[in-house]
Amino acid sequence: MDDPSPRGHPGGGGGGDATGQAGVIGIGLAAVLTFALAQGSWQWFATFIGVTLLAVIFAFQGRPAWTPGIRSPYSRGLIAYSLVVGLCVAIALAPMLQRWSWLFPMPVTRSGCEALGRYEVIRTRAAVPDLTGPDGAGLAYAQQAASSKAVADCLAATTTLWLPLYGAGVAVLVGAVAWTRDRRKQRDRERTAP
């Protein structure tokens, strides 16, 4: 039975578990498909997808043992691992960045999107003039729905533009922490080896 804790052979040429590498590729593909198929505003289901993908990668992904050099199997695996984690975190954060101004302040864009929402109210009212009574309530609902959709789509477009920056920042942070930790573990192993 395979032990998930070893991460390849130190200095080995084969480099790591093929299942773990396939897992990173699969998770990366799932994250890319989430981006590609997302239309309109970022919904909370994207957070669930991002967190689920993170749980899968942390549970099943193993990196090869630390070896020096940028072209080593360890470095290639670490880069892939860090980028996929960054992408998953970006997907998980997208709905929050879109909705919470304290997390992602963009005052000019937010006020512009609100103006676009007001325009949609006017446009909806102009499309169906002179409605009163029960039909007036329907018009008010249609105006509110059109306004909300326009604002959400506008904010989502800006959020999507900035997500790569958030993802890259997370990838650099994860890569640096993992590299430092793996290097320290390798040095400890070398010190305690007979």
C-alpha positions as CSV (number, residue, x, y, z in Angstrom):
1,M,0.0,0.0,0.0
2,D,1.3,3.5,-0.8
3,D,2.1,5.8,2.1
4,P,1.0,9.3,1.2
5,S,3.5,11.0,3.5
6,P,6.7,10.4,1.4
7,R,7.0,12.8,-1.4
8,G,9.4,11.1,-3.8
9,H,13.0,10.3,-3.5
10,P,15.5,13.0,-2.5
11,G,17.3,13.9,-5.7
12,G,15.3,11.3,-7.6
13,G,14.8,11.5,-11.3
14,G,11.2,10.1,-11.3
15,G,9.9,12.8,-9.0
16,G,6.7,12.2,-7.0
17,D,3.5,10.4,-7.2
18,A,1.8,10.3,-10.6
19,T,-1.6,10.2,-9.0
20,G,-0.8,13.5,-7.2
21,Q,0.4,15.1,-10.4
22,A,-2.8,14.0,-12.2
23,G,-4.8,15.4,-9.3
24,V,-3.2,18.8,-9.7
25,I,-3.9,18.7,-13.4
26,G,-7.5,17.7,-12.8
27,I,-8.1,20.4,-10.2
28,G,-6.5,23.0,-12.4
29,L,-8.8,21.9,-15.2
30,A,-11.8,22.1,-13.0
31,A,-10.8,25.6,-11.9
32,V,-10.3,26.8,-15.4
33,L,-13.7,25.3,-16.5
34,T,-15.3,27.2,-13.6
35,F,-13.8,30.4,-14.9
36,A,-14.8,29.6,-18.5
37,L,-18.3,28.6,-17.8
38,A,-19.1,31.4,-15.3
39,Q,-21.4,33.9,-16.8
40,G,-22.8,37.0,-15.2
41,S,-22.0,37.8,-11.6
42,W,-20.0,35.5,-9.3
43,Q,-22.4,33.4,-7.2
44,W,-21.8,31.8,-3.8
45,F,-21.5,28.4,-5.5
46,A,-18.1,29.5,-6.8
47,T,-16.9,29.8,-3.2
48,F,-18.1,26.2,-2.6
49,I,-16.3,25.0,-5.7
50,G,-13.1,26.8,-4.7
51,V,-13.1,25.5,-1.2
52,T,-13.9,22.0,-2.4
53,L,-11.0,22.0,-4.8
54,L,-8.7,23.3,-2.1
55,A,-9.8,20.5,0.2
56,V,-9.1,17.9,-2.6
57,I,-5.6,19.4,-3.4
58,F,-4.6,19.5,0.3
59,A,-5.9,16.0,1.0
60,F,-4.3,14.2,-2.0
61,Q,-1.5,16.3,-3.5
62,G,2.1,15.3,-2.7
63,R,5.2,17.1,-3.9
64,P,8.5,15.4,-4.7
65,A,11.2,15.6,-2.0
66,W,13.0,19.0,-1.9
67,T,15.9,19.2,-4.4
68,P,17.8,22.3,-5.4
69,G,17.5,23.8,-8.9
70,I,14.7,25.4,-10.8
71,R,14.4,22.5,-13.3
72,S,14.1,19.8,-10.6
73,P,10.9,17.8,-10.3
74,Y,10.4,19.4,-6.9
75,S,10.4,22.9,-8.4
76,R,8.1,22.0,-11.3
77,G,5.7,20.3,-8.9
78,L,5.8,23.2,-6.5
79,I,5.1,25.8,-9.2
80,A,2.1,23.8,-10.4
81,Y,0.8,23.2,-6.9
82,S,1.1,26.9,-6.0
83,L,-0.6,28.1,-9.1
84,V,-3.5,25.7,-8.7
85,V,-3.9,26.7,-5.0
86,G,-3.9,30.4,-6.1
87,L,-6.5,29.7,-8.8
88,C,-8.7,27.9,-6.3
89,V,-8.5,30.7,-3.7
90,A,-9.3,33.2,-6.4
91,I,-12.4,31.3,-7.3
92,A,-13.4,31.0,-3.7
93,L,-12.9,34.7,-3.0
94,A,-14.6,36.0,-6.2
95,P,-18.2,36.4,-4.8
96,M,-16.8,38.1,-1.7
97,L,-14.7,40.5,-3.7
98,Q,-17.6,41.3,-5.9
99,R,-20.0,42.0,-3.0
100,W,-17.9,43.4,0.0
101,S,-16.4,46.8,-0.6
102,W,-14.2,46.5,2.6
103,L,-12.5,43.5,1.0
104,F,-12.2,44.9,-2.5
105,P,-12.5,48.7,-2.5
106,M,-13.1,50.1,-5.9
107,P,-15.1,53.2,-5.3
108,V,-15.1,54.6,-8.8
109,T,-16.2,51.3,-10.3
110,R,-18.8,50.7,-7.7
111,S,-20.4,54.1,-8.2
112,G,-20.2,53.6,-12.0
113,C,-22.0,50.3,-11.6
114,E,-24.7,51.9,-9.4
115,A,-25.2,54.5,-12.1
116,L,-25.6,51.7,-14.7
117,G,-28.2,50.1,-12.4
118,R,-30.2,53.4,-12.3
119,Y,-30.0,53.6,-16.0
120,E,-31.5,50.1,-16.3
121,V,-34.4,51.3,-14.1
122,I,-35.1,54.1,-16.5
123,R,-34.8,51.9,-19.5
124,T,-37.2,49.3,-18.1
125,R,-39.7,52.1,-17.2
126,A,-39.4,53.5,-20.8
127,A,-40.0,50.1,-22.4
128,V,-43.5,49.7,-20.7
129,P,-45.0,53.2,-20.1
130,D,-48.2,54.0,-18.1
131,L,-48.5,50.9,-15.9
132,T,-50.5,51.3,-12.7
133,G,-52.1,49.0,-10.1
134,P,-51.0,45.4,-10.0
135,D,-49.1,45.9,-13.3
136,G,-47.2,48.7,-11.6
137,A,-46.0,46.4,-8.9
138,G,-44.8,44.0,-11.6
139,L,-43.0,46.9,-13.4
140,A,-41.3,47.9,-10.1
141,Y,-40.1,44.3,-9.6
142,A,-38.8,44.2,-13.2
143,Q,-37.0,47.5,-12.6
144,Q,-35.4,46.3,-9.4
145,A,-34.4,43.0,-11.0
146,A,-32.9,44.7,-14.1
147,S,-31.0,47.2,-11.9
148,S,-29.6,44.4,-9.6
149,K,-28.5,42.3,-12.6
150,A,-26.8,45.3,-14.3
151,V,-24.9,46.2,-11.1
152,A,-23.9,42.6,-10.3
153,D,-22.7,42.0,-13.9
154,C,-20.7,45.3,-13.9
155,L,-19.0,44.4,-10.5
156,A,-18.4,40.9,-11.6
157,A,-16.6,42.0,-14.8
158,T,-14.2,44.2,-12.7
159,T,-13.7,41.5,-10.1
160,T,-12.8,39.0,-12.8
161,L,-10.2,41.4,-14.2
162,W,-8.5,41.6,-10.7
163,L,-8.7,37.9,-9.8
164,P,-5.5,36.9,-11.5
165,L,-3.6,39.4,-9.2
166,Y,-5.2,37.9,-6.1
167,G,-4.5,34.3,-7.4
168,A,-0.9,35.2,-8.2
169,G,-0.3,36.7,-4.8
170,V,-1.7,33.6,-3.1
171,A,0.5,31.4,-5.4
172,V,3.7,33.3,-4.5
173,L,2.8,33.1,-0.8
174,V,2.0,29.4,-0.9
175,G,5.1,28.6,-2.9
176,A,7.4,30.5,-0.6
177,V,5.9,28.9,2.5
178,A,6.0,25.3,1.1
179,W,9.5,25.7,-0.3
180,T,10.8,27.0,3.1
181,R,9.1,24.2,5.0
182,D,10.1,21.4,2.6
183,R,13.7,22.7,2.6
184,R,13.8,22.7,6.3
185,K,12.4,19.2,6.5
186,Q,15.1,18.0,4.0
187,R,17.9,19.6,6.0
188,D,16.6,18.0,9.2
189,R,16.5,14.6,7.5
190,E,20.0,15.0,6.3
191,R,21.2,16.0,9.8
192,T,19.6,13.0,11.5
193,A,20.6,10.5,8.8
194,P,23.4,8.1,10.0
